[in-house]
Amino acid sequence: MKKHWIDIFNGPHVHFFQNIEDYVSNFIFTARDYKPIPDLVEHYNINATIIGQHGGKSFTNKLSASSLRVIKLAEHIINKNVNVLLHKHSVEAARVAWGFGIPSISYIDNELMVPQNMLVCPLSNVLIAPISIPQYILRTFTPSHVSILQFDGVCEVANVYKLKPDVSVMKLLNLNTSKPIIVIRGEPILAAYHSKESVVKVLIKKIKSQVPDAQIVWINREGEIGGKSLPIFDARSLCFFADIVLSGGGTLTREAALLGANAISFFEKSLAVDKYLINKKLLRQFPGKDILKLNWKKELARKPNKCDLDNFEHPFSLLKKAEKLIDLKNKL
């Protein structure tokens, strides 16, 4: 029986890999100390070893933190008898696996993360990506020796497919169902591809001026200042019960869209996976300051389209095929 190593590199990857036991039976977790990963793995009883940190905004600190994490991951993994690495955009895990000759299966769903993709994809054995990202784009950072498999869906199908919304989140956050609930997630301000300019504070003021009784839940990102501290909770459940879900990133709005919520992205750029859901009329996008032009009373009256998860392929449905490709190449 193969032993799988799974590295959780970013907060949304906790939800992504949460039910991996349905697809592989022998595995270990590592995770980065990057808000809110440590709290989430504890919340969901995921037995993960926390290794390494995020370097923050500085390129020098990013490089130093990443290099140190490679060393610490290598020290942790060297005697674990791992057969396969599974990860999503994890630069350090990919480097360690390649160095030890451990085959790796990489999930990629953000074509804008070019620096990370350039570091991850060439070191992979198999790349698994949504069909919405054209292969010619994937091949710009993936050499020909790496196999590419694609599924008809988005990675967030894995995040929500077994979810049973927990109504206790309403009490935990002191929310009243008789008043509008609007969830806001800010932009990925620490990401290299983001402009670093946030519209969240202006957006909140705009909403409150039009809907004074709106209950706004601002879910902070690492590096954001201004939102109040929140207890650890299942954000997917909150999205299920919310009237509107807004995000300057991507994962939360895609999760919300799949859960049938009124999901709106104000991410400043165009992502293939977002276009995919927009074309299916499950998600809408108003980039950057365009989000400030919406009429929030009208938005609260809007009924979103419902989603049937059975219409999408699960991203882990290709794992067996990916491992067969690895085994076949190893025999050559």
SERO-4910 file (N, C-alpha, C, O; in steps of 0.05 Angstrom, whole numbers):
BEGIN
 pado doro    nc1    nc2    nc3   cac1   cac2   cac3    cc1    cc2    cc3    oc1    oc2    oc3
  Met    A     17    -24      0      0      0      0     18     25      0     36     28     17
  Lys    A     12     43    -19     28     67    -21     22     86      3      0     88     12
  Lys    A     44    100     11     41    120     32     42    148     19     62    154      5
  His    A     21    164     23     19    190     11     27    212     31     19    211     54
  Trp    A     42    231     21     48    255     36     32    278     25     33    283      1
  Ile    A     17    291     42      0    314     33     10    339     48     11    340     72
  Asp    A     17    359     32     26    384     44      4    406     41     -5    411     18
  Ile    A     -3    418     63    -23    439     62     -8    466     62      4    474     82
  Phe    A     -9    479     40      7    503     35     -8    529     40      4    550     47
  Asn    A    -35    528     37    -51    552     40    -77    545     54    -85    522     54
  Gly    A    -90    565     66   -115    560     82   -136    544     67   -146    524     79
  Pro    A   -143    550     43   -164    535     29   -157    506     24   -175    489     19
  His    A   -132    499     25   -123    471     20   -132    453     43   -133    429     40
  Val    A   -139    465     66   -149    448     88   -176    436     80   -180    412     83
  His    A   -194    452     69   -219    442     59   -215    423     35   -229    403     32
  Phe    A   -196    430     18   -191    414     -6   -183    385      1   -193    366    -11
  Phe    A   -165    382     20   -155    355     28   -170    343     52   -162    322     61
  Gln    A   -190    357     61   -204    348     86   -214    319     85   -214    304    104
  Asn    A   -224    311     61   -236    285     58   -220    267     40   -231    250     26
  Ile    A   -194    270     41   -176    255     23   -178    225     30   -171    208     13
  Glu    A   -186    218     54   -187    190     61   -207    174     44   -207    150     44
  Asp    A   -225    188     30   -244    174     12   -229    164    -13   -240    148    -28
  Tyr    A   -205    174    -17   -190    167    -42   -164    153    -37   -155    137    -54
  Val    A   -151    159    -15   -126    145     -7   -128    137     22   -140    152     38
  Ser    A   -116    115     29   -121    104     56    -96    107     75    -99    105     99
  Asn    A    -73    112     63    -49    114     80    -35    140     73    -25    144     51
  Phe    A    -35    159     92    -25    185     87    -15    200    112    -24    193    134
  Ile    A      2    219    108     11    237    129      7    266    120      9    271     96
  Phe    A      3    284    138      0    312    131     23    329    142     32    325    165
  Thr    A     32    348    126     47    371    137     32    396    129     16    396    111
  Ala    A     38    418    143     24    443    137     41    467    144     59    465    161
  Arg    A     36    489    131     52    513    136     39    530    158     14    530    160
  Asp    A     55    543    173     45    561    194     38    588    181     53    607    181
  Tyr    A     14    589    170      5    612    155    -25    614    160    -41    596    153
  Lys    A    -33    637    172    -61    641    179    -80    634    157    -76    643    134
  Pro    A   -102    618    162   -110    606    188   -104    576    189   -119    562    203
  Ile    A    -83    567    175    -79    538    173    -77    523    200    -92    504    204
  Pro    A    -60    532    219    -58    517    244    -84    514    259    -91    493    270
  Asp    A    -99    536    259   -125    535    273   -145    517    259   -161    503    272
  Leu    A   -145    517    232   -164    501    217   -158    471    219   -177    455    222
  Val    A   -133    464    218   -127    435    220   -134    425    248   -143    402    251
  Glu    A   -131    441    268   -140    434    295   -170    432    296   -181    413    308
  His    A   -184    451    284   -213    452    284   -225    427    271   -246    417    280
  Tyr    A   -213    418    249   -224    395    235   -210    368    243   -214    348    230
  Asn    A   -194    369    265   -181    345    275   -163    332    254   -162    307    252
  Ile    A   -149    348    239   -130    338    219   -102    336    233    -92    356    243
  Asn    A    -91    313    233    -65    309    246    -42    317    227    -31    301    213
  Ala    A    -36    343    228    -16    354    211      8    365    227      4    377    248
  Thr    A     32    360    217     56    371    230     61    399    217     65    401    193
  Ile    A     61    420    234     64    447    224     94    452    220    110    450    239
  Ile    A    101    459    195    129    464    188    132    488    171    119    490    150
  Gly    A    148    508    180    154    531    163    133    553    164    111    548    173
  Gln    A    140    576    154    123    599    155    122    613    128    137    607    109
  His    A    103    633    126    102    651    103    122    673    107    126    682    129
  Gly    A    134    683     85    154    703     88    144    732     88    159    751     91
  Gly    A    117    736     85    106    763     85    108    776     58    110    763     37
  Lys    A    109    803     57    109    818     32    136    820     19    138    821     -5
  Ser    A    157    820     35    184    823     24    193    799      8    191    777     17
  Phe    A    204    804    -16    215    783    -32    238    769    -18    241    744    -21
  Thr    A    254    784     -4    277    772     10    267    753     32    277    731     35
  Asn    A    247    762     47    236    745     68    221    721     57    222    700     69
  Lys    A    208    725     34    194    702     21    215    680     14    210    657     19
  Leu    A    237    689      2    258    670     -6    270    656     19    274    632     18
  Ser    A    275    672     39    287    660     64    269    640     77    277    618     85
  Ala    A    243    648     80    224    630     92    220    604     76    217    583     88
  Ser    A    219    607     50    215    584     33    239    565     34    236    541     36
  Ser    A    263    576     34    287    560     35    289    545     61    296    522     62
  Leu    A    282    559     83    283    546    109    262    524    111    267    503    124
  Arg    A    239    528     99    218    508    100    227    483     84    220    461     92
  Val    A    240    487     62    251    464     47    268    447     65    266    422     65
  Ile    A    286    459     79    305    445     97    289    430    119    295    406    124
  Lys    A    270    443    131    255    431    153    237    408    143    235    388    157
  Leu    A    225    412    120    208    391    108    226    366    102    218    344    106
  Ala    A    249    372     91    267    349     84    275    333    108    275    309    108
  Glu    A    281    347    130    288    334    155    265    317    165    269    296    177
  His    A    241    327    162    217    313    172    210    289    155    202    268    166
  Ile    A    213    291    129    203    271    110    224    248    105    216    226     98
  Ile    A    249    253    109    270    235    101    266    206    110    273    188     95
  Asn    A    256    202    134    252    175    144    223    166    146    216    148    160
  Lys    A    205    179    130    177    173    132    168    152    111    144    144    111
  Asn    A    186    143     94    180    122     74    155    129     57    137    113     53
  Val    A    156    154     47    134    164     30    137    155      2    159    154     -9
  Asn    A    115    148    -11    115    138    -39    106    159    -59    115    159    -82
  Val    A     87    176    -51     75    196    -69     69    222    -53     60    221    -30
  Leu    A     75    245    -65     67    271    -54     42    281    -68     41    281    -93
  Leu    A     23    290    -53      0    304    -64      0    333    -53      4    337    -29
  His    A     -3    352    -71     -3    380    -61    -16    398    -81    -23    390   -103
  Lys    A    -20    423    -72    -33    443    -89    -15    468    -87    -16    483    -67
  His    A      0    473   -107     17    497   -109     39    499    -87     48    521    -80
  Ser    A     47    477    -75     67    478    -54     95    477    -65    105    456    -73
  Val    A    108    499    -65    135    502    -76    155    484    -61    171    469    -72
  Glu    A    154    486    -34    174    472    -17    170    442    -18    190    427    -20
  Ala    A    145    433    -17    140    404    -17    149    392    -44    161    370    -45
  Ala    A    144    406    -66    152    397    -93    182    394    -94    193    375   -106
  Arg    A    196    414    -83    226    413    -84    237    390    -67    256    376    -76
  Val    A    225    385    -44    235    363    -27    229    336    -39    247    319    -40
  Ala    A    205    333    -50    198    308    -63    217    302    -87    227    280    -90
  Trp    A    222    322   -103    240    319   -126    268    311   -116    281    294   -128
  Gly    A    277    324    -95    304    319    -85    307    290    -74    329    279    -77
  Phe    A    286    280    -63    287    252    -52    277    231    -72    276    208    -65
  Gly    A    270    240    -96    260    221   -116    233    210   -110    225    188   -119
  Ile    A    217    226    -96    189    218    -90    171    229   -112    171    253   -116
  Pro    A    156    212   -126    138    222   -147    117    241   -135    108    237   -112
  Ser    A    110    262   -150     91    281   -139     68    286   -159     72    287   -183
  Ile    A     45    290   -148     21    297   -163     12    325   -154      6    329   -130
  Ser    A     13    343   -172      8    371   -165    -19    380   -176    -25    376   -200
  Tyr    A    -35    393   -159    -60    406   -168    -54    436   -173    -43    449   -156
  Ile    A    -62    445   -196    -58    473   -204    -85    484   -213    -97    473   -231
  Asp    A    -94    507   -202   -119    519   -212   -117    549   -215   -137    563   -218
  Asn    A    -93    560   -212    -89    589   -215    -66    594   -234    -43    591   -227
  Glu    A    -73    601   -259    -53    606   -279    -39    632   -276    -19    637   -290
  Leu    A    -48    649   -257    -35    675   -252    -11    672   -234      6    690   -233
  Met    A     -9    650   -219     13    646   -200     37    635   -216     48    614   -210
  Val    A     46    651   -235     67    642   -253     93    635   -238    105    614   -243
  Pro    A    103    652   -220    128    645   -206    126    618   -191    144    601   -193
  Gln    A    104    614   -176    100    589   -162     98    566   -182    110    544   -178
  Asn    A     82    570   -203     78    548   -222    104    540   -236    109    517   -242
  Met    A    121    560   -241    147    555   -254    165    538   -235    182    523   -245
  Leu    A    161    541   -209    177    526   -190    165    498   -184    180    480   -178
  Val    A    139    496   -186    125    471   -179    122    452   -202    130    429   -200
  Cys    A    112    462   -224    104    444   -246    127    428   -258    123    404   -264
  Pro    A    150    440   -263    172    424   -275    182    401   -257    194    382   -266
  Leu    A    176    403   -231    185    382   -212    164    361   -207    168    343   -191
  Ser    A    141    363   -221    119    345   -217    121    321   -236    134    323   -257
  Asn    A    109    299   -229    106    277   -247     80    279   -263     79    274   -287
  Val    A     59    286   -248     33    290   -261     20    316   -250     21    321   -226
  Leu    A     10    331   -268     -4    356   -262    -34    352   -267    -42    342   -288
  Ile    A    -50    358   -247    -79    356   -250    -91    384   -248    -86    398   -228
  Ala    A   -107    391   -268   -118    419   -269   -146    418   -280   -154    399   -294
  Pro    A   -162    439   -274   -188    441   -285   -187    444   -316   -168    455   -326
  Ile    A   -207    434   -329   -207    435   -358   -210    464   -369   -205    469   -392
  Ser    A   -218    482   -352   -221    510   -360   -195    524   -366   -195    544   -380
  Ile    A   -173    513   -356   -146    524   -362   -136    510   -387   -130    486   -386
  Pro    A   -133    524   -409   -123    511   -434    -96    499   -430    -79    509   -416
  Gln    A    -92    476   -444    -66    462   -441    -42    479   -450    -20    477   -440
  Tyr    A    -47    496   -470    -24    512   -480    -15    532   -459      8    539   -458
  Ile    A    -33    540   -441    -25    557   -418    -10    541   -397     10    549   -387
  Leu    A    -21    517   -391     -7    500   -372     21    493   -382     39    491   -366
  Arg    A     24    489   -408     50    481   -419     70    504   -418     94    499   -422
  Thr    A     61    529   -414     81    551   -412     98    548   -388    120    559   -387
  Phe    A     89    534   -367    105    530   -343    108    500   -336    117    493   -314
  Thr    A    100    482   -355    101    454   -350    115    440   -373    104    439   -395
  Pro    A    139    429   -369    154    416   -391    141    390   -400    123    380   -387
  Ser    A    149    381   -423    136    359   -436    138    332   -421    121    314   -425
  His    A    158    329   -404    160    304   -389    139    301   -367    136    279   -356
  Val    A    125    322   -361    104    321   -340     77    316   -354     69    330   -372
  Ser    A     63    295   -344     37    289   -355     16    308   -344     18    317   -321
  Ile    A     -3    316   -361    -25    334   -352    -52    319   -355    -58    309   -376
  Leu    A    -66    319   -333    -94    308   -333   -112    331   -325   -105    348   -309
  Gln    A   -136    332   -337   -155    353   -332   -183    342   -326   -191    322   -337
  Phe    A   -197    356   -308   -224    347   -300   -244    370   -306   -237    393   -305
  Asp    A   -269    362   -310   -290    381   -317   -303    390   -291   -323    380   -282
  Gly    A   -291    410   -279   -301    421   -254   -281    441   -243   -264    452   -257
  Val    A   -284    447   -217   -265    464   -203   -256    450   -178   -269    432   -168
  Cys    A   -233    458   -168   -222    445   -144   -240    446   -120   -240    429   -103
  Glu    A   -256    468   -119   -274    472    -96   -296    451    -94   -309    450    -73
  Val    A   -300    435   -114   -319    412   -112   -310    394    -89   -326    384    -74
  Ala    A   -283    390    -87   -273    374    -64   -278    388    -38   -282    374    -17
  Asn    A   -278    414    -37   -282    429    -12   -310    426     -1   -313    427     23
  Val    A   -330    422    -18   -357    424     -9   -374    399    -12   -396    397     -3
  Tyr    A   -363    378    -26   -380    356    -35   -392    340    -12   -413    327    -16
  Lys    A   -379    339     12   -391    324     34   -400    343     57   -406    334     79
  Leu    A   -402    368     51   -408    388     72   -437    385     81   -456    384     65
  Lys    A   -440    385    107   -466    388    120   -465    414    135   -454    416    157
  Pro    A   -478    435    124   -477    462    137   -484    461    166   -504    449    174
  Asp    A   -467    474    182   -471    474    211   -483    500    220   -471    521    219
  Val    A   -509    499    228   -523    523    235   -512    537    260   -518    560    266
  Ser    A   -496    522    276   -485    534    300   -466    558    295   -460    573    313
  Val    A   -457    560    270   -440    583    263   -455    609    266   -443    630    272
  Met    A   -482    608    263   -498    633    267   -496    643    296   -493    667    301
  Lys    A   -499    624    314   -498    632    343   -469    640    350   -465    659    365
  Leu    A   -450    625    340   -422    631    346   -414    659    338   -399    673    352
  Leu    A   -425    668    315   -418    695    305   -439    716    312   -438    739    304
  Asn    A   -459    707    329   -480    726    338   -495    738    315   -499    763    315
  Leu    A   -504    721    296   -518    731    273   -548    725    276   -556    705    287
  Asn    A   -564    744    266   -593    743    267   -604    737    239   -598    753    221
  Thr    A   -619    716    236   -630    709    210   -650    729    199   -657    728    176
  Ser    A   -660    746    217   -681    766    208   -668    790    194   -682    807    183
  Lys    A   -641    791    195   -627    814    182   -608    803    161   -598    780    163
  Pro    A   -602    819    141   -584    809    119   -556    802    130   -545    815    147
  Ile    A   -546    780    119   -519    771    126   -501    773    101   -507    760     81
  Ile    A   -480    789    103   -462    792     80   -434    785     89   -423    797    107
  Val    A   -422    765     75   -395    756     81   -376    769     62   -380    770     38
  Ile    A   -354    779     73   -333    792     57   -306    780     63   -298    778     86
  Arg    A   -292    772     42   -264    763     45   -247    782     28   -254    786      4
  Gly    A   -226    793     39   -210    812     25   -193    800      3   -193    776     -2
  Glu    A   -178    818     -9   -160    810    -31   -135    795    -20   -128    799      3
  Pro    A   -122    779    -36    -97    766    -27    -73    785    -28    -57    784    -46
  Ile    A    -72    803     -8    -54    825     -9    -24    817     -7     -7    832    -14
  Leu    A    -19    793      3      9    784      5     18    769    -20     41    762    -23
  Ala    A     -1    764    -38      6    749    -63     23    767    -81     18    791    -84
  Ala    A     42    754    -94     59    769   -113     44    781   -136     52    801   -147
  Tyr    A     22    768   -144      8    777   -168    -14    798   -162    -27    808   -180
  His    A    -17    806   -136    -37    825   -130    -26    853   -127     -2    857   -120
  Ser    A    -42    874   -133    -33    901   -134    -29    913   -106    -16    934   -103
  Lys    A    -38    900    -85    -35    908    -57    -55    929    -49    -56    937    -26
  Glu    A    -72    939    -68    -92    959    -61   -118    945    -54   -128    929    -70
  Ser    A   -129    950    -31   -154    937    -22   -178    957    -23   -175    980    -17
  Val    A   -201    946    -30   -225    963    -31   -244    955     -8   -267    965     -7
  Val    A   -236    937     10   -254    925     29   -267    946     47   -291    946     51
  Lys    A   -251    964     59   -262    984     77   -282   1002     64   -303   1009     76
  Val    A   -276   1011     40   -295   1028     25   -320   1012     18   -342   1022     19
  Leu    A   -317    987     11   -339    969      4   -358    966     28   -382    967     25
  Ile    A   -347    962     51   -363    959     75   -379    984     81   -403    983     87
  Lys    A   -367   1007     78   -381   1032     83   -403   1036     63   -425   1045     70
  Lys    A   -398   1028     38   -418   1030     16   -443   1013     23   -465   1022     20
  Ile    A   -437    988     31   -459    970     37   -476    980     61   -500    980     61
  Lys    A   -462    989     82   -476    999    106   -492   1024    101   -513   1028    113
  Ser    A   -483   1040     82   -498   1064     76   -524   1058     61   -544   1072     64
  Gln    A   -524   1036     46   -548   1028     31   -566   1008     47   -590   1008     44
  Val    A   -553    992     63   -568    972     79   -558    974    108   -541    958    117
  Pro    A   -569    993    123   -559    998    150   -560    974    169   -544    972    187
  Asp    A   -580    957    165   -582    934    183   -567    909    174   -570    888    186
  Ala    A   -550    912    154   -534    890    144   -515    880    165   -501    896    178
  Gln    A   -513    854    169   -493    842    187   -470    833    169   -472    814    155
  Ile    A   -448    848    171   -425    843    154   -404    827    169   -395    835    191
  Val    A   -397    804    158   -375    788    170   -351    790    152   -350    779    130
  Trp    A   -331    804    161   -306    808    146   -286    787    156   -277    788    178
  Ile    A   -280    768    138   -261    746    144   -233    756    136   -227    756    112
  Asn    A   -217    763    155   -190    773    150   -172    753    136   -174    729    141
  Arg    A   -154    764    120   -131    749    110   -106    756    126   -106    776    141
  Glu    A    -86    740    124    -60    746    135    -50    773    123    -50    776     98
  Gly    A    -42    791    140    -32    817    131    -53    839    130    -46    862    127
  Glu    A    -79    832    133   -100    852    133   -103    865    161    -99    852    181
  Ile    A   -109    890    161   -113    905    186   -140    918    184   -147    931    164
  Gly    A   -156    916    206   -181    931    207   -205    913    214   -223    923    227
  Gly    A   -205    888    206   -227    871    213   -225    861    242   -202    858    252
  Lys    A   -247    856    255   -245    846    282   -238    817    283   -242    802    264
  Ser    A   -226    809    305   -218    781    309   -242    763    311   -261    769    325
  Leu    A   -242    741    296   -264    722    296   -256    695    307   -232    688    304
  Pro    A   -274    681    319   -267    654    328   -264    636    304   -272    643    282
  Ile    A   -252    613    308   -249    594    285   -276    581    280   -289    571    298
  Phe    A   -284    580    255   -310    569    247   -308    559    218   -288    563    204
  Asp    A   -329    544    210   -330    534    183   -341    555    165   -365    561    165
  Ala    A   -324    567    148   -332    589    131   -352    580    110   -369    596    101
  Arg    A   -351    554    102   -369    544     82   -398    544     93   -417    550     78
  Ser    A   -401    537    118   -427    537    130   -438    566    131   -462    571    126
  Leu    A   -421    585    138   -429    613    139   -439    621    111   -459    635    108
  Cys    A   -424    614     90   -432    621     63   -459    609     55   -475    622     42
  Phe    A   -464    585     65   -490    572     59   -513    588     70   -534    590     57
  Phe    A   -510    599     93   -532    614    106   -532    644     99   -550    658    106
  Ala    A   -511    654     86   -508    682     80   -526    690     57   -534    674     40
  Asp    A   -533    716     56   -549    727     34   -531    734     10   -539    731    -13
  Ile    A   -507    744     16   -488    750     -5   -460    743      5   -453    746     29
  Val    A   -444    732    -13   -416    726     -6   -398    741    -26   -401    737    -50
  Leu    A   -380    758    -16   -362    774    -33   -333    767    -26   -326    763     -3
  Ser    A   -317    765    -47   -289    760    -42   -271    772    -63   -277    772    -87
  Gly    A   -248    783    -54   -228    793    -72   -208    772    -80   -190    778    -95
  Gly    A   -212    748    -70   -196    725    -78   -213    707    -96   -227    716   -114
  Gly    A   -211    681    -91   -226    663   -108   -240    640    -94   -263    634   -100
  Thr    A   -226    626    -76   -236    602    -64   -263    605    -51   -282    590    -56
  Leu    A   -266    625    -34   -291    629    -19   -315    633    -37   -336    621    -32
  Thr    A   -312    649    -58   -335    654    -76   -341    629    -92   -364    624    -98
  Arg    A   -321    614   -100   -326    589   -114   -340    568    -97   -358    554   -105
  Glu    A   -331    566    -71   -345    549    -52   -374    558    -49   -392    542    -50
  Ala    A   -378    584    -46   -405    595    -42   -422    590    -67   -446    583    -64
  Ala    A   -411    594    -90   -426    589   -115   -435    560   -117   -458    555   -124
  Leu    A   -418    541   -110   -425    513   -111   -446    506    -89   -460    486    -92
  Leu    A   -447    522    -68   -467    518    -47   -493    532    -53   -512    531    -37
  Gly    A   -495    545    -76   -520    559    -84   -524    586    -72   -546    596    -71
  Ala    A   -502    599    -63   -504    626    -51   -502    647    -73   -493    641    -96
  Asn    A   -509    671    -66   -506    694    -84   -476    702    -82   -469    719    -65
  Ala    A   -459    691    -99   -431    694    -97   -421    715   -117   -427    713   -141
  Ile    A   -405    734   -108   -395    755   -125   -365    759   -120   -357    762    -97
  Ser    A   -349    757   -140   -320    762   -138   -313    790   -145   -324    801   -165
  Phe    A   -295    802   -130   -284    828   -138   -253    826   -142   -239    845   -140
  Phe    A   -245    801   -147   -217    796   -154   -210    813   -178   -226    815   -197
  Glu    A   -187    826   -178   -180    846   -198   -172    835   -225   -171    850   -245
  Lys    A   -167    809   -226   -159    797   -252   -178    775   -260   -197    769   -245
  Ser    A   -173    763   -283   -190    743   -294   -178    715   -291   -156    711   -301
  Leu    A   -192    697   -277   -182    670   -274   -199    651   -290   -224    654   -292
  Ala    A   -187    631   -302   -201    612   -319   -223    597   -303   -245    593   -313
  Val    A   -218    590   -278   -238    575   -263   -262    593   -255   -284    583   -253
  Asp    A   -256    619   -252   -279    637   -247   -296    640   -272   -320    640   -270
  Lys    A   -283    643   -295   -298    645   -320   -315    621   -324   -338    623   -334
  Tyr    A   -305    598   -317   -320    572   -319   -346    574   -304   -367    566   -314
  Leu    A   -345    583   -279   -369    585   -263   -387    608   -271   -411    607   -269
  Ile    A   -375    629   -281   -390    652   -292   -406    643   -316   -430    651   -319
  Asn    A   -394    628   -333   -408    617   -357   -431    599   -350   -451    596   -365
  Lys    A   -429    586   -327   -451    569   -317   -471    584   -300   -490    573   -289
  Lys    A   -467    611   -299   -485    629   -285   -488    623   -255   -509    625   -243
  Leu    A   -465    614   -244   -464    608   -215   -448    629   -200   -450    631   -175
  Leu    A   -433    645   -214   -415    665   -202   -416    690   -219   -420    689   -243
  Arg    A   -413    713   -206   -410    738   -220   -385    752   -211   -375    747   -189
  Gln    A   -374    769   -228   -349    783   -222   -351    813   -229   -359    820   -251
  Phe    A   -342    829   -210   -340    858   -214   -312    866   -203   -309    871   -180
  Pro    A   -292    867   -221   -264    869   -212   -258    895   -197   -267    917   -205
  Gly    A   -242    893   -176   -232    917   -162   -254    936   -154   -273    929   -140
  Lys    A   -251    961   -162   -269    982   -154   -296    981   -167   -315    995   -160
  Asp    A   -299    963   -187   -325    960   -200   -346    949   -181   -370    953   -184
  Ile    A   -337    935   -160   -355    924   -140   -370    946   -125   -391    942   -114
  Leu    A   -358    970   -125   -369    993   -110   -393   1005   -125   -408   1022   -113
  Lys    A   -398    996   -150   -420   1008   -165   -446    993   -161   -467   1002   -171
  Leu    A   -446    971   -147   -470    955   -144   -490    967   -125   -483    981   -106
  Asn    A   -515    962   -130   -537    970   -112   -543    946    -93   -552    926   -102
  Trp    A   -537    950    -68   -537    927    -50   -566    919    -41   -570    896    -34
  Lys    A   -584    938    -43   -612    930    -38   -622    912    -60   -636    892    -55
  Lys    A   -615    918    -85   -622    901   -107   -608    874   -106   -620    853   -112
  Glu    A   -583    874    -97   -568    849    -95   -581    830    -74   -581    806    -78
  Leu    A   -591    842    -53   -604    825    -32   -630    813    -42   -638    792    -32
  Ala    A   -642    826    -61   -667    815    -72   -662    794    -94   -681    780   -102
  Arg    A   -638    792   -103   -631    774   -125   -631    745   -116   -619    739    -95
  Lys    A   -643    727   -131   -643    699   -125   -621    685   -142   -623    685   -166
  Pro    A   -602    673   -129   -580    659   -144   -589    633   -156   -609    621   -147
  Asn    A   -575    624   -176   -581    598   -188   -570    575   -170   -549    578   -158
  Lys    A   -585    554   -169   -577    531   -153   -557    514   -168   -557    514   -193
  Cys    A   -541    499   -153   -520    484   -165   -523    454   -158   -529    447   -136
  Asp    A   -519    437   -178   -519    408   -174   -490    398   -176   -479    398   -198
  Leu    A   -478    389   -154   -450    381   -154   -446    356   -172   -423    351   -181
  Asp    A   -467    341   -177   -464    318   -194   -457    325   -223   -449    308   -239
  Asn    A   -461    350   -230   -454    360   -257   -424    365   -261   -415    372   -283
  Phe    A   -409    362   -239   -380    367   -240   -364    342   -234   -373    325   -219
  Glu    A   -340    340   -246   -322    319   -239   -306    327   -213   -299    350   -210
  His    A   -302    307   -196   -287    312   -171   -257    312   -179   -248    295   -194
  Pro    A   -242    331   -168   -213    332   -175   -197    307   -167   -177    301   -180
  Phe    A   -207    293   -147   -192    269   -138   -200    244   -154   -189    223   -151
  Ser    A   -219    247   -173   -227    225   -189   -205    216   -208   -206    194   -219
  Leu    A   -185    233   -212   -162    227   -230   -138    217   -215   -117    212   -228
  Leu    A   -139    213   -189   -116    205   -174   -106    177   -182    -82    174   -186
  Lys    A   -124    158   -185   -115    131   -193   -102    131   -221    -81    118   -225
  Lys    A   -113    147   -239   -101    149   -266    -73    161   -264    -55    153   -278
  Ala    A    -71    182   -247    -45    195   -244    -24    176   -233     -1    176   -242
  Glu    A    -32    160   -214    -13    141   -202     -5    119   -222     17    109   -222
  Lys    A    -24    111   -238    -18     91   -259      2    102   -279     20     87   -288
  Leu    A     -1    128   -286     19    140   -304     47    141   -292     66    136   -305
  Ile    A     48    147   -266     73    147   -252     86    119   -252    110    116   -258
  Asp    A     70     99   -245     80     71   -245     89     62   -272    110     49   -275
  Leu    A     74     70   -293     82     62   -320    109     75   -328    126     62   -340
  Lys    A    112    100   -322    137    114   -329    161    102   -313    183    101   -323
  Asn    A    156     93   -288    177     82   -272    186     55   -283    209     47   -279
  Lys    A    169     41   -298    176     15   -310    191     18   -336    204     -1   -345
  Leu    A    190     41   -348    203     45   -374    234     47   -370    248     50   -390
***
